[in-house]
Amino acid sequence: MANEANPCPCDIGHKLEYGGMGQEVQVEHIKAYVTRSPVDAGKAVIVVQDIFGWQLPNTRYMADMIAGNGYTTIIPDFFVGQEPWDPAGDWSTFPEWLKSRNARKVNREVDAVLRYLRQQCHAQKIGIVGFCWGGVVVHQVMTTYPDIRAGVSVYGIIRDSEDVYNLKNPTLFIFAENDAVIPLEQVSTLTQKLKEHCIVNYQVKTFSGQTHGFVHRKREDCSPADKPYIEEARRNLIEWLNKYV
């Protein structure tokens, strides 16, 4: 795992005051937030939380935004009832906290969500989007689930092992230039390895001047200089889903 000593010093940034358009449901052994698309096109997107959990308003805002573009969206509780990271927590305890929340061991939850989407939402085409910790989940899922048609990994910590380049379907990677968690040399390594090994479509995109969390945790009006990058990243995310799901 990259940056073992301090793997994810995430700043919660701007926590949106947002109630959400969806509803909370039980999906087998986990809870989830579901927003139905206004247009039922048989398409769905799994949205994967960051370390602040499935109830973070910012992540629900993103799920609702995706739903407004024609997808039923679901944010499952991938921590399975365990507490999310507390922004006021002691970062020295973070590595220990993270051990019980392994982003590479979520198959049971993914399988449950896929069954729910197919049986309850009649989804025929499914994609996945994840932020930070959820970006790692997306990377893992896209190497193991050929029936998930597209993935968008947003500032997911990069794991340098050979299997992360064996993508089954098109995947977009979004990074921030000034990310304290993910150095640019790791992004360069990922890009080079994908170029050498990957046989499906992919894109690695780094946004100038941005920091970790910019896509889903910054307010659009917090800085005029940041706004175009936030909007472009969100647009790219939707365009990728539209193209491949």
C-alpha positions as CSV (number, residue, x, y, z in Angstrom):
1,M,0.0,0.0,0.0
2,A,1.3,3.4,-0.8
3,N,2.4,5.7,2.0
4,E,2.2,3.0,4.7
5,A,3.1,5.4,7.5
6,N,0.4,7.8,6.7
7,P,-1.8,6.2,4.1
8,C,-4.7,8.6,3.8
9,P,-4.6,11.9,5.7
10,C,-7.9,13.0,4.1
11,D,-9.3,16.4,4.8
12,I,-13.1,16.3,5.0
13,G,-13.1,19.7,3.4
14,H,-16.5,21.2,2.9
15,K,-19.2,19.0,4.3
16,L,-22.3,19.8,2.3
17,E,-25.6,20.6,3.9
18,Y,-27.5,18.1,1.7
19,G,-30.5,15.9,2.6
20,G,-30.6,13.7,-0.5
21,M,-33.2,12.6,-3.0
22,G,-32.9,8.9,-2.3
23,Q,-33.9,6.6,0.5
24,E,-32.1,4.2,2.8
25,V,-32.8,0.5,2.3
26,Q,-31.6,-2.9,3.6
27,V,-29.6,-4.9,1.0
28,E,-29.1,-8.4,2.5
29,H,-26.5,-7.8,5.4
30,I,-25.8,-4.2,4.7
31,K,-27.6,-0.8,4.6
32,A,-27.5,1.3,1.5
33,Y,-28.7,4.7,0.0
34,V,-30.6,4.3,-3.2
35,T,-31.7,6.9,-5.7
36,R,-33.9,5.9,-8.6
37,S,-33.3,7.5,-11.9
38,P,-36.1,9.6,-13.3
39,V,-35.7,7.6,-16.5
40,D,-35.6,3.9,-16.1
41,A,-33.1,2.8,-18.7
42,G,-32.0,-0.4,-17.1
43,K,-28.7,1.2,-16.0
44,A,-27.3,1.5,-12.5
45,V,-24.1,2.8,-10.8
46,I,-22.6,1.6,-7.5
47,V,-21.1,4.6,-5.7
48,V,-18.4,3.7,-3.1
49,Q,-17.8,5.9,-0.1
50,D,-14.6,7.4,1.2
51,I,-13.4,6.9,4.7
52,F,-16.1,9.2,6.1
53,G,-18.7,6.6,5.3
54,W,-21.8,5.9,3.3
55,Q,-23.9,8.6,5.0
56,L,-21.6,11.6,4.1
57,P,-23.9,14.2,2.4
58,N,-21.2,14.9,-0.2
59,T,-21.2,11.4,-1.5
60,R,-25.0,11.3,-1.6
61,Y,-24.9,14.5,-3.6
62,M,-22.7,12.8,-6.2
63,A,-24.9,9.8,-6.3
64,D,-27.9,11.9,-6.9
65,M,-26.1,13.9,-9.6
66,I,-25.3,10.6,-11.4
67,A,-28.9,9.5,-10.9
68,G,-30.1,12.6,-12.6
69,N,-28.2,11.5,-15.7
70,G,-30.2,8.3,-16.2
71,Y,-28.8,5.8,-13.6
72,T,-30.2,4.2,-10.5
73,T,-27.5,4.8,-8.0
74,I,-26.7,2.9,-4.8
75,I,-24.2,3.8,-2.0
76,P,-23.8,0.6,0.0
77,D,-22.3,0.7,3.5
78,F,-19.1,-1.1,2.6
79,F,-17.9,-0.8,6.2
80,V,-20.8,-3.2,7.1
81,G,-21.9,-1.3,10.2
82,Q,-18.5,-0.3,11.5
83,E,-17.9,3.3,12.3
84,P,-16.6,5.6,9.6
85,W,-13.5,7.6,10.3
86,D,-14.1,10.6,12.5
87,P,-12.6,13.8,11.1
88,A,-11.6,14.8,14.6
89,G,-9.9,11.4,15.1
90,D,-6.2,10.9,16.0
91,W,-4.4,10.2,12.7
92,S,-1.8,8.1,14.4
93,T,-4.5,5.5,14.9
94,F,-5.7,5.6,11.3
95,P,-3.6,2.6,10.0
96,E,-5.0,0.4,12.7
97,W,-8.5,1.6,12.0
98,L,-8.0,0.9,8.3
99,K,-6.9,-2.7,8.9
100,S,-10.5,-3.8,9.5
101,R,-11.8,-2.0,6.4
102,N,-9.9,-3.6,3.6
103,A,-10.9,-2.1,0.2
104,R,-9.7,-5.3,-1.5
105,K,-12.0,-7.6,0.5
106,V,-15.5,-6.4,-0.5
107,N,-16.7,-9.2,-2.8
108,R,-19.4,-10.3,-0.5
109,E,-20.9,-6.8,-0.4
110,V,-20.5,-6.2,-4.1
111,D,-22.2,-9.5,-4.9
112,A,-25.2,-8.5,-2.6
113,V,-25.5,-5.2,-4.3
114,L,-25.4,-6.7,-7.8
115,R,-28.2,-9.1,-6.8
116,Y,-30.2,-6.2,-5.5
117,L,-29.7,-4.0,-8.6
118,R,-30.6,-6.8,-10.9
119,Q,-33.6,-8.2,-8.9
120,Q,-35.1,-5.1,-7.3
121,C,-34.1,-2.4,-9.8
122,H,-34.1,-4.4,-13.0
123,A,-30.6,-3.1,-13.9
124,Q,-29.1,-4.8,-16.9
125,K,-26.0,-2.6,-17.3
126,I,-24.0,-1.6,-14.2
127,G,-21.0,0.7,-13.5
128,I,-19.1,1.7,-10.4
129,V,-17.7,5.0,-9.1
130,G,-15.6,5.5,-5.9
131,F,-13.8,8.2,-4.0
132,C,-10.6,7.8,-2.0
133,W,-11.0,4.5,-0.2
134,G,-13.8,3.9,-2.6
135,G,-11.4,4.6,-5.5
136,V,-9.4,1.6,-4.3
137,V,-12.5,-0.5,-4.3
138,V,-13.3,0.5,-7.9
139,H,-9.7,-0.4,-8.9
140,Q,-10.1,-3.8,-7.2
141,V,-13.6,-4.5,-8.6
142,M,-12.5,-3.6,-12.2
143,T,-9.9,-6.3,-12.1
144,T,-12.3,-9.0,-10.8
145,Y,-15.8,-8.3,-12.1
146,P,-16.1,-8.6,-15.9
147,D,-19.8,-8.0,-15.7
148,I,-19.4,-4.4,-14.3
149,R,-19.1,-2.5,-17.6
150,A,-17.2,0.6,-16.5
151,G,-15.4,2.1,-13.5
152,V,-14.4,5.6,-12.4
153,S,-11.7,5.6,-9.6
154,V,-11.4,9.1,-8.1
155,Y,-8.2,9.7,-6.2
156,G,-7.9,6.0,-5.1
157,I,-4.6,5.2,-3.5
158,I,-2.6,3.1,-6.0
159,R,-1.5,-0.3,-5.0
160,D,1.7,-1.4,-6.8
161,S,1.0,-5.0,-7.6
162,E,0.7,-6.7,-10.9
163,D,-3.0,-7.5,-10.7
164,V,-4.1,-3.8,-10.6
165,Y,-3.2,-3.5,-14.3
166,N,-5.5,-6.4,-15.4
167,L,-8.6,-4.3,-15.9
168,K,-11.6,-6.3,-17.2
169,N,-13.5,-3.2,-18.6
170,P,-12.9,0.5,-19.3
171,T,-11.8,2.5,-16.3
172,L,-11.2,6.2,-15.8
173,F,-8.7,7.3,-13.1
174,I,-9.0,10.8,-11.8
175,F,-6.2,12.3,-9.7
176,A,-5.3,15.7,-8.2
177,E,-1.9,17.4,-9.0
178,N,-1.3,18.5,-5.4
179,D,-2.5,15.3,-3.6
180,A,-0.7,14.8,-0.3
181,V,-1.8,11.2,-0.4
182,I,-0.9,10.1,-3.9
183,P,2.4,11.4,-5.3
184,L,2.6,12.2,-9.0
185,E,5.3,9.6,-9.5
186,Q,2.9,6.9,-8.5
187,V,0.4,8.2,-11.0
188,S,3.1,8.1,-13.6
189,T,4.0,4.5,-12.7
190,L,0.3,3.5,-12.9
191,T,0.0,5.2,-16.4
192,Q,3.1,3.4,-17.7
193,K,2.1,0.0,-16.3
194,L,-1.4,0.3,-17.8
195,K,0.2,1.2,-21.1
196,E,2.3,-1.9,-21.0
197,H,-0.3,-4.4,-19.7
198,C,-3.9,-3.2,-20.1
199,I,-5.9,-4.4,-23.1
200,V,-9.2,-2.5,-22.4
201,N,-9.8,1.2,-22.7
202,Y,-8.6,3.4,-19.8
203,Q,-7.8,7.0,-19.1
204,V,-5.6,8.5,-16.4
205,K,-6.3,12.2,-15.9
206,T,-4.6,14.5,-13.4
207,F,-6.2,17.9,-12.6
208,S,-3.9,20.9,-12.2
209,G,-3.7,22.6,-8.8
210,Q,-6.2,20.4,-7.2
211,T,-6.0,18.6,-3.9
212,H,-7.3,15.2,-2.6
213,G,-11.1,15.3,-2.4
214,F,-11.7,18.1,-4.9
215,V,-14.3,16.3,-6.9
216,H,-16.8,15.5,-4.2
217,R,-15.8,17.5,-1.1
218,K,-15.2,21.1,-2.4
219,R,-18.1,23.4,-2.8
220,E,-18.5,24.7,-6.3
221,D,-18.4,28.2,-5.1
222,C,-15.5,28.0,-2.7
223,S,-13.0,29.2,-5.2
224,P,-13.6,30.6,-8.7
225,A,-10.2,29.1,-9.7
226,D,-11.2,25.6,-8.6
227,K,-14.7,25.6,-10.1
228,P,-13.8,24.7,-13.7
229,Y,-11.8,21.7,-12.5
230,I,-14.5,20.4,-10.3
231,E,-17.1,20.8,-13.1
232,E,-14.8,19.2,-15.7
233,A,-14.0,16.2,-13.5
234,R,-17.7,15.6,-12.8
235,R,-18.5,16.0,-16.5
236,N,-15.7,13.5,-17.4
237,L,-17.1,11.0,-14.8
238,I,-20.6,11.2,-16.4
239,E,-19.2,11.0,-19.9
240,W,-17.3,7.9,-19.1
241,L,-20.4,6.2,-17.7
242,N,-22.5,7.3,-20.7
243,K,-19.9,5.9,-23.1
244,Y,-19.4,2.5,-21.6
245,V,-22.3,1.5,-19.3
